[in-house]
Amino acid sequence: MLDHHAGGTPATPAPRSEELPDFGRPDLAALRGRTDHPVLSDVVAVLQRRAERGPEAVAYYDDAPAGLTSGD
């Protein structure tokens, strides 16, 4: 994408070659041990139990009107 107000220079910087940090597997046990907030402790406990179930996470969202399927 070009920024027309800057004489054709790129509006966004070029991608960097270094990799981004992986935040996909936080250390939930360590996080749970560092917090004393009751709600956060409960949330982290639930996340920790879910993470221990298996390596594959699956999410599904369907916003189709009730009664309709993808084959209709």
MOPAC internal coordinates of N, CA, C and O (Angstrom, degrees):
PM7 1SCF
backbone

  N    0.0000 0     0.00 0     0.00 0    0    0    0
  C    1.4384 1     0.00 0     0.00 0    1    0    0
  C    1.5232 1   108.36 1     0.00 0    2    1    0
  O    1.2310 1   120.54 1   -44.53 1    3    2    1
  N    1.2774 1   116.58 1   135.47 1    3    2    1
  C    1.4604 1   120.82 1  -179.59 1    5    3    2
  C    1.5162 1   110.15 1  -107.18 1    6    5    3
  O    1.2310 1   120.92 1   -36.81 1    7    6    5
  N    1.3097 1   115.85 1   143.19 1    7    6    5
  C    1.4540 1   122.38 1   175.97 1    9    7    6
  C    1.5151 1   106.90 1   -90.51 1   10    9    7
  O    1.2310 1   120.60 1   -72.48 1   11   10    9
  N    1.3193 1   116.45 1   107.52 1   11   10    9
  C    1.4691 1   121.13 1  -175.83 1   13   11   10
  C    1.5269 1   112.16 1   -67.89 1   14   13   11
  O    1.2310 1   119.85 1   159.42 1   15   14   13
  N    1.3305 1   117.88 1   -20.58 1   15   14   13
  C    1.4581 1   120.57 1  -179.11 1   17   15   14
  C    1.5240 1   112.15 1   -83.06 1   18   17   15
  O    1.2310 1   119.95 1   168.56 1   19   18   17
  N    1.3229 1   117.70 1   -11.44 1   19   18   17
  C    1.4632 1   120.54 1  -177.60 1   21   19   18
  C    1.5243 1   111.84 1  -111.65 1   22   21   19
  O    1.2310 1   120.43 1  -157.97 1   23   22   21
  N    1.2922 1   116.78 1    22.03 1   23   22   21
  C    1.4521 1   119.92 1   176.09 1   25   23   22
  C    1.5194 1   114.54 1    73.93 1   26   25   23
  O    1.2310 1   119.87 1  -148.24 1   27   26   25
  N    1.3068 1   117.85 1    31.76 1   27   26   25
  C    1.4505 1   120.33 1   175.08 1   29   27   26
  C    1.5129 1   115.40 1    87.43 1   30   29   27
  O    1.2310 1   119.78 1  -168.56 1   31   30   29
  N    1.3164 1   118.02 1    11.44 1   31   30   29
  C    1.4659 1   119.28 1   176.71 1   33   31   30
  C    1.5281 1   109.37 1   -80.13 1   34   33   31
  O    1.2310 1   119.86 1   -27.92 1   35   34   33
  N    1.3147 1   117.88 1   152.08 1   35   34   33
  C    1.4661 1   119.71 1  -179.37 1   37   35   34
  C    1.5244 1   111.38 1   -60.61 1   38   37   35
  O    1.2310 1   120.29 1   -43.03 1   39   38   37
  N    1.3353 1   117.04 1   136.97 1   39   38   37
  C    1.4610 1   122.11 1   179.74 1   41   39   38
  C    1.5242 1   111.27 1   -79.86 1   42   41   39
  O    1.2310 1   120.36 1   157.14 1   43   42   41
  N    1.3058 1   116.92 1   -22.86 1   43   42   41
  C    1.4604 1   120.62 1   178.49 1   45   43   42
  C    1.5147 1   108.74 1  -120.09 1   46   45   43
  O    1.2310 1   120.13 1   -33.38 1   47   46   45
  N    1.3240 1   117.36 1   146.62 1   47   46   45
  C    1.4611 1   119.37 1   179.96 1   49   47   46
  C    1.5266 1   111.06 1   -68.75 1   50   49   47
  O    1.2310 1   120.70 1   -24.61 1   51   50   49
  N    1.3033 1   116.27 1   155.39 1   51   50   49
  C    1.4634 1   121.09 1   177.43 1   53   51   50
  C    1.5232 1   109.07 1   -66.57 1   54   53   51
  O    1.2310 1   120.11 1   -32.43 1   55   54   53
  N    1.3407 1   117.39 1   147.57 1   55   54   53
  C    1.4645 1   119.53 1   179.13 1   57   55   54
  C    1.5211 1   111.87 1   -60.86 1   58   57   55
  O    1.2310 1   121.06 1   -33.39 1   59   58   57
  N    1.3246 1   115.57 1   146.61 1   59   58   57
  C    1.4536 1   120.20 1   178.72 1   61   59   58
  C    1.5168 1   109.84 1   -85.62 1   62   61   59
  O    1.2310 1   121.07 1   -21.91 1   63   62   61
  N    1.3168 1   115.56 1   158.09 1   63   62   61
  C    1.4563 1   119.51 1  -178.78 1   65   63   62
  C    1.5295 1   112.61 1   -86.81 1   66   65   63
  O    1.2310 1   119.81 1   159.46 1   67   66   65
  N    1.3558 1   117.97 1   -20.54 1   67   66   65
  C    1.4639 1   118.17 1  -179.09 1   69   67   66
  C    1.5311 1   110.27 1   -75.68 1   70   69   67
  O    1.2310 1   121.11 1   -28.40 1   71   70   69
  N    1.3175 1   115.47 1   151.60 1   71   70   69
  C    1.4507 1   120.64 1  -177.88 1   73   71   70
  C    1.5234 1   110.76 1   -80.14 1   74   73   71
  O    1.2310 1   121.00 1   -29.71 1   75   74   73
  N    1.3167 1   115.68 1   150.29 1   75   74   73
  C    1.4546 1   121.13 1   176.52 1   77   75   74
  C    1.5269 1   109.22 1   -78.05 1   78   77   75
  O    1.2310 1   119.97 1   -27.20 1   79   78   77
  N    1.3200 1   117.65 1   152.80 1   79   78   77
  C    1.4644 1   119.13 1   177.36 1   81   79   78
  C    1.5225 1   110.53 1   -65.99 1   82   81   79
  O    1.2310 1   120.84 1   -30.54 1   83   82   81
  N    1.3209 1   116.00 1   149.46 1   83   82   81
  C    1.4616 1   121.61 1   179.82 1   85   83   82
  C    1.5238 1   108.79 1   -91.66 1   86   85   83
  O    1.2310 1   120.82 1   -70.38 1   87   86   85
  N    1.3328 1   116.04 1   109.62 1   87   86   85
  C    1.4513 1   121.22 1   177.43 1   89   87   86
  C    1.5262 1   110.92 1  -102.56 1   90   89   87
  O    1.2310 1   120.24 1  -166.25 1   91   90   89
  N    1.3215 1   117.15 1    13.75 1   91   90   89
  C    1.4551 1   122.12 1  -175.93 1   93   91   90
  C    1.5119 1   114.44 1   -74.99 1   94   93   91
  O    1.2310 1   119.14 1   157.81 1   95   94   93
  N    1.2984 1   119.24 1   -22.19 1   95   94   93
  C    1.4682 1   121.96 1  -178.83 1   97   95   94
  C    1.5317 1   109.54 1  -131.49 1   98   97   95
  O    1.2310 1   120.07 1  -105.23 1   99   98   97
  N    1.3416 1   117.47 1    74.77 1   99   98   97
  C    1.4570 1   118.65 1   178.75 1  101   99   98
  C    1.5275 1   110.79 1   -68.44 1  102  101   99
  O    1.2310 1   120.20 1   -25.72 1  103  102  101
  N    1.3163 1   117.23 1   154.28 1  103  102  101
  C    1.4511 1   122.53 1   177.07 1  105  103  102
  C    1.5328 1   107.56 1   -79.46 1  106  105  103
  O    1.2310 1   121.09 1   -89.57 1  107  106  105
  N    1.3311 1   115.52 1    90.43 1  107  106  105
  C    1.4565 1   120.49 1  -174.65 1  109  107  106
  C    1.5209 1   112.38 1   -68.41 1  110  109  107
  O    1.2310 1   120.00 1   145.40 1  111  110  109
  N    1.3206 1   117.60 1   -34.60 1  111  110  109
  C    1.4612 1   120.19 1   178.57 1  113  111  110
  C    1.5298 1   110.26 1   -63.21 1  114  113  111
  O    1.2310 1   120.48 1   137.63 1  115  114  113
  N    1.3253 1   116.69 1   -42.37 1  115  114  113
  C    1.4659 1   120.39 1   178.37 1  117  115  114
  C    1.5271 1   110.65 1   -66.28 1  118  117  115
  O    1.2310 1   120.25 1   139.11 1  119  118  117
  N    1.3197 1   117.12 1   -40.89 1  119  118  117
  C    1.4693 1   120.76 1   178.26 1  121  119  118
  C    1.5189 1   110.50 1   -63.38 1  122  121  119
  O    1.2310 1   120.57 1   137.05 1  123  122  121
  N    1.3145 1   116.51 1   -42.95 1  123  122  121
  C    1.4618 1   120.88 1  -179.69 1  125  123  122
  C    1.5297 1   110.70 1   -63.57 1  126  125  123
  O    1.2310 1   120.40 1   143.70 1  127  126  125
  N    1.3185 1   116.84 1   -36.30 1  127  126  125
  C    1.4602 1   120.73 1   178.93 1  129  127  126
  C    1.5175 1   113.72 1   -72.91 1  130  129  127
  O    1.2310 1   119.86 1   160.61 1  131  130  129
  N    1.3287 1   117.87 1   -19.39 1  131  130  129
  C    1.4737 1   121.03 1  -177.72 1  133  131  130
  C    1.5137 1   113.57 1   -94.72 1  134  133  131
  O    1.2310 1   119.62 1   171.59 1  135  134  133
  N    1.3263 1   118.33 1    -8.41 1  135  134  133
  C    1.4591 1   119.27 1  -176.72 1  137  135  134
  C    1.5191 1   110.92 1  -110.31 1  138  137  135
  O    1.2310 1   121.01 1   -37.31 1  139  138  137
  N    1.3264 1   115.67 1   142.69 1  139  138  137
  C    1.4499 1   119.99 1   174.28 1  141  139  138
  C    1.5289 1   111.04 1  -116.32 1  142  141  139
  O    1.2310 1   120.64 1  -173.26 1  143  142  141
  N    1.3242 1   116.39 1     6.74 1  143  142  141
  C    1.4642 1   120.98 1   177.75 1  145  143  142
  C    1.5312 1   108.40 1   -75.55 1  146  145  143
  O    1.2310 1   119.18 1   -55.87 1  147  146  145
  N    1.3337 1   119.16 1   124.13 1  147  146  145
  C    1.4639 1   120.66 1  -173.51 1  149  147  146
  C    1.5298 1   114.27 1   -62.05 1  150  149  147
  O    1.2310 1   119.73 1   140.66 1  151  150  149
  N    1.3120 1   118.12 1   -39.34 1  151  150  149
  C    1.4660 1   119.95 1  -178.86 1  153  151  150
  C    1.5148 1   110.29 1   -71.18 1  154  153  151
  O    1.2310 1   119.95 1   133.86 1  155  154  153
  N    1.3268 1   117.71 1   -46.14 1  155  154  153
  C    1.4578 1   120.57 1   179.15 1  157  155  154
  C    1.5227 1   110.78 1   -62.29 1  158  157  155
  O    1.2310 1   120.19 1   140.69 1  159  158  157
  N    1.3215 1   117.25 1   -39.31 1  159  158  157
  C    1.4655 1   120.41 1   177.63 1  161  159  158
  C    1.5251 1   111.14 1   -60.22 1  162  161  159
  O    1.2310 1   120.27 1   137.34 1  163  162  161
  N    1.3399 1   117.10 1   -42.66 1  163  162  161
  C    1.4665 1   120.96 1   178.57 1  165  163  162
  C    1.5248 1   111.74 1   -65.47 1  166  165  163
  O    1.2310 1   120.49 1   137.71 1  167  166  165
  N    1.3257 1   116.67 1   -42.29 1  167  166  165
  C    1.4677 1   120.77 1   179.98 1  169  167  166
  C    1.5218 1   110.11 1   -63.69 1  170  169  167
  O    1.2310 1   120.13 1   134.62 1  171  170  169
  N    1.3134 1   117.36 1   -45.38 1  171  170  169
  C    1.4633 1   120.83 1  -179.91 1  173  171  170
  C    1.5245 1   110.30 1   -64.69 1  174  173  171
  O    1.2310 1   119.86 1   142.65 1  175  174  173
  N    1.3318 1   117.87 1   -37.35 1  175  174  173
  C    1.4638 1   120.88 1   177.95 1  177  175  174
  C    1.5252 1   111.01 1   -61.62 1  178  177  175
  O    1.2310 1   120.09 1   136.88 1  179  178  177
  N    1.3274 1   117.43 1   -43.12 1  179  178  177
  C    1.4713 1   121.15 1   178.11 1  181  179  178
  C    1.5272 1   110.13 1   -64.81 1  182  181  179
  O    1.2310 1   120.24 1   135.63 1  183  182  181
  N    1.3114 1   117.15 1   -44.37 1  183  182  181
  C    1.4642 1   120.23 1   178.38 1  185  183  182
  C    1.5223 1   111.30 1   -61.58 1  186  185  183
  O    1.2310 1   120.78 1   141.82 1  187  186  185
  N    1.3146 1   116.11 1   -38.18 1  187  186  185
  C    1.4613 1   120.24 1  -179.94 1  189  187  186
  C    1.5289 1   110.58 1   -66.16 1  190  189  187
  O    1.2310 1   119.80 1   136.96 1  191  190  189
  N    1.3302 1   117.98 1   -43.04 1  191  190  189
  C    1.4744 1   120.71 1   177.42 1  193  191  190
  C    1.5185 1   110.61 1   -62.34 1  194  193  191
  O    1.2310 1   120.22 1   137.80 1  195  194  193
  N    1.3236 1   117.18 1   -42.20 1  195  194  193
  C    1.4732 1   120.51 1   179.77 1  197  195  194
  C    1.5221 1   111.18 1   -64.98 1  198  197  195
  O    1.2310 1   120.19 1   141.44 1  199  198  197
  N    1.3219 1   117.24 1   -38.56 1  199  198  197
  C    1.4642 1   120.99 1  -179.34 1  201  199  198
  C    1.5213 1   111.13 1   -66.74 1  202  201  199
  O    1.2310 1   120.41 1   149.67 1  203  202  201
  N    1.3345 1   116.82 1   -30.33 1  203  202  201
  C    1.4631 1   120.83 1  -178.79 1  205  203  202
  C    1.5273 1   112.75 1   -77.84 1  206  205  203
  O    1.2310 1   119.78 1   166.35 1  207  206  205
  N    1.3312 1   118.02 1   -13.65 1  207  206  205
  C    1.4645 1   121.47 1  -179.55 1  209  207  206
  C    1.5120 1   112.90 1   -66.00 1  210  209  207
  O    1.2310 1   120.19 1   142.31 1  211  210  209
  N    1.3045 1   117.25 1   -37.69 1  211  210  209
  C    1.4489 1   119.54 1  -178.15 1  213  211  210
  C    1.5058 1   111.37 1   176.98 1  214  213  211
  O    1.2310 1   120.83 1   -11.84 1  215  214  213
  N    1.3261 1   116.02 1   168.16 1  215  214  213
  C    1.4581 1   119.85 1  -174.96 1  217  215  214
  C    1.5267 1   113.98 1   -79.23 1  218  217  215
  O    1.2310 1   119.84 1   162.60 1  219  218  217
  N    1.3172 1   117.90 1   -17.40 1  219  218  217
  C    1.4594 1   119.25 1  -172.94 1  221  219  218
  C    1.5255 1   111.21 1  -105.45 1  222  221  219
  O    1.2310 1   120.68 1   -57.11 1  223  222  221
  N    1.3076 1   116.30 1   122.89 1  223  222  221
  C    1.4582 1   121.51 1   176.25 1  225  223  222
  C    1.5241 1   108.86 1   -99.17 1  226  225  223
  O    1.2310 1   120.99 1   -40.02 1  227  226  225
  N    1.3184 1   115.72 1   139.98 1  227  226  225
  C    1.4595 1   121.20 1  -178.82 1  229  227  226
  C    1.5147 1   108.59 1  -131.76 1  230  229  227
  O    1.2310 1   120.73 1   -44.66 1  231  230  229
  N    1.3148 1   116.20 1   135.34 1  231  230  229
  C    1.4627 1   121.34 1   176.25 1  233  231  230
  C    1.5206 1   108.39 1  -129.87 1  234  233  231
  O    1.2310 1   120.84 1   -35.20 1  235  234  233
  N    1.3154 1   115.99 1   144.80 1  235  234  233
  C    1.4570 1   120.77 1   179.96 1  237  235  234
  C    1.5115 1   108.08 1  -140.61 1  238  237  235
  O    1.2310 1   120.93 1   -43.74 1  239  238  237
  N    1.3227 1   115.82 1   136.26 1  239  238  237
  C    1.4540 1   121.31 1   177.61 1  241  239  238
  C    1.5116 1   107.85 1  -138.69 1  242  241  239
  O    1.2310 1   120.66 1   -50.82 1  243  242  241
  N    1.3169 1   116.34 1   129.18 1  243  242  241
  C    1.4658 1   121.29 1   179.35 1  245  243  242
  C    1.5137 1   107.97 1  -126.55 1  246  245  243
  O    1.2310 1   120.30 1   -63.66 1  247  246  245
  N    1.3210 1   117.04 1   116.34 1  247  246  245
  C    1.4562 1   119.74 1   179.17 1  249  247  246
  C    1.5296 1   112.33 1  -109.06 1  250  249  247
  O    1.2310 1   120.36 1  -162.19 1  251  250  249
  N    1.3409 1   116.92 1    17.81 1  251  250  249
  C    1.4578 1   120.73 1   177.73 1  253  251  250
  C    1.5249 1   109.15 1   -70.09 1  254  253  251
  O    1.2310 1   119.89 1   -30.39 1  255  254  253
  N    1.3221 1   117.82 1   149.61 1  255  254  253
  C    1.4657 1   120.00 1   176.51 1  257  255  254
  C    1.5308 1   110.24 1   -58.73 1  258  257  255
  O    1.2310 1   120.44 1   -30.21 1  259  258  257
  N    1.3127 1   116.77 1   149.79 1  259  258  257
  C    1.4682 1   122.21 1  -178.40 1  261  259  258
  C    1.5266 1   110.09 1   -55.09 1  262  261  259
  O    1.2310 1   120.97 1   -43.05 1  263  262  261
  N    1.3333 1   115.74 1   136.95 1  263  262  261
  C    1.4538 1   120.97 1   177.23 1  265  263  262
  C    1.5283 1   114.72 1    91.23 1  266  265  263
  O    1.2310 1   119.96 1   168.08 1  267  266  265
  N    1.3114 1   117.68 1   -11.92 1  267  266  265
  C    1.4692 1   120.41 1   179.63 1  269  267  266
  C    1.5169 1   109.55 1   -99.28 1  270  269  267
  O    1.2310 1   120.49 1   -38.99 1  271  270  269
  N    1.3147 1   116.66 1   141.01 1  271  270  269
  C    1.4521 1   121.33 1   173.94 1  273  271  270
  C    1.5110 1   108.44 1  -123.74 1  274  273  271
  O    1.2310 1   120.67 1    -7.22 1  275  274  273
  N    1.3192 1   116.32 1   172.78 1  275  274  273
  C    1.4672 1   119.70 1  -177.57 1  277  275  274
  C    1.5257 1   112.12 1   -66.27 1  278  277  275
  O    1.2310 1   119.89 1   160.98 1  279  278  277
  N    1.3499 1   117.81 1   -19.02 1  279  278  277
  C    1.4478 1   120.56 1  -179.91 1  281  279  278
  C    1.5261 1   113.77 1   -88.67 1  282  281  279
  O    1.2310 1   119.93 1   174.83 1  283  282  281
  N    1.3322 1   117.74 1    -5.17 1  283  282  281
  C    1.4780 1   120.63 1  -178.28 1  285  283  282
  C    1.5083 1   112.26 1   -79.27 1  286  285  283
  O    1.2310 1   120.10 1   180.00 1  287  286  285

